[in-house]
Amino acid sequence: MEVVLMAINQLLLIDGMTAIAAAIPLLAGIGAGLGMGIAVGKSVEGIARQPEAEGKIRSTLMIGLAFIETTVIYGLFISILLLFVV
C-alpha cells in the first residue's frame, strides 16, 4: 500500500514539475509584450520627429515585431511540447 502511495506521489510531483517547466517558456510572452510596446513607442517618436522617414521606420518596425513574435511562438510551442508530450 505504501509503495502505491509513493508511486502516486511521485507521479503528481512529476506532473507539477512539468507544469512549472511548461510555464517558464511562456514568460517569453511577457518580455515580448514589453519589447513590442517599447518598440512601437519609439517608432512613433521617430515618426513624430522625422515624418519623411515614416516608410523606413515602419518597415524596420514590422521586421522587428515579426522577430519578437517568432520568439513568443517558439515559447508557446515548447510549452505545448512539455505539457502534452513529456
URQUIVEN-V678458 format. One line per field, one symbol per residue. phi: phi as a letter, one per 30 degrees, with the letter a starting at -180 (. if undefined). psi: psi as a letter, one per 20 degrees, with the letter a starting at -180 (. if undefined). A space follows every 50 residues. Layout:
phi: ???
psi: ???
//
This chain:
phi: .ddddddddddddddddddddddddddddddddddddddddddddddddb ddcddddddddddddddddddddddddddddddccd
psi: ghgghhggghghgghghggghhhghiihhghhggggggggghhggghhhn hijgggggghghgghggghhgghgggggggghgig.
//
